[in-house]
Amino acid sequence: MKGGGTVKKYILSFGITIGTIAILFFIGNTFHISLLSVQWIYVNEPENFQMEAKGGLIPVAVGLILGFITDYVLSEKEKKQRHQL
């Protein structure tokens, strides 16, 4: 089963990406760190309803970088295992 490892690799990389983003946003919102937090702004007027989100992109960038690193490391590990056979 060749494809099973590939699916697990992508699920793990995606999980690390999403998990890192969630943890960094949680830390930013908990400790009021503006670079790591998301701020939701609501304007609810009779004629106008607006919702705006402001937040730092650092958690997203770090999450994506860690996801790519995870994917690369798992790919290299998979290549080494194939060459040992």
PyMOL commands that set and color helices and strands:
alter all, ss='L'
color gray80, all
select helices_A, chain A and resi 3-30+34-36+58-84
alter helices_A, ss='H'
color red, helices_A
select strands_A, chain A and resi 38-44+49-55
alter strands_A, ss='S'
color yellow, strands_A
deselect
rebuild
show_as cartoon
